[in-house]
Amino acid sequence: MLLNYGNLGTAYFAKKEWERSIEAYGRAVGLDPGFFGRSSDGGVAGRISSPADRAHFSYVLAKLYAKNGLTERSLEYLRRAIEEAYKIDQVCKDPDFTALRQNPQFLELMAARPVSIPQ
């Protein structure tokens, strides 16, 4: 069942159906919070086609973990999204990150993030 939700999330992500992808991944994480830690090396992350999609994937996981109260994992993936040049301006408005906004590590990460270069 766990892999089914993970695979379903991957399929939706590949089709850029973000909400459906997040829902499926959310079910996988609900069954096993460590799901992505064990499967990203050869599974989901290995199928992401572009650097922009990889950055978006990291952001989606940061939201998912934040929504589920898994602060450390959320911060890890948010850091990855920033490193992969995802424009995270919406983090300060996104309700999924509400619980993190007073976290010292979150505040430090937001203060240290690199300025996006206009395209």
Secondary structure, DSSP 8 states (H G I E B T S, - for coil): -HHHHHHHHHHHHHTT-HHHHHHHHHHHHHH-TTHHHHHTTTSTGGG--SHHHHHHHHHHHHHHHHHTT-HHHHHHHHHHHHHTT---GGGGT-GGGGGGTT-HHHHHHHHH-------
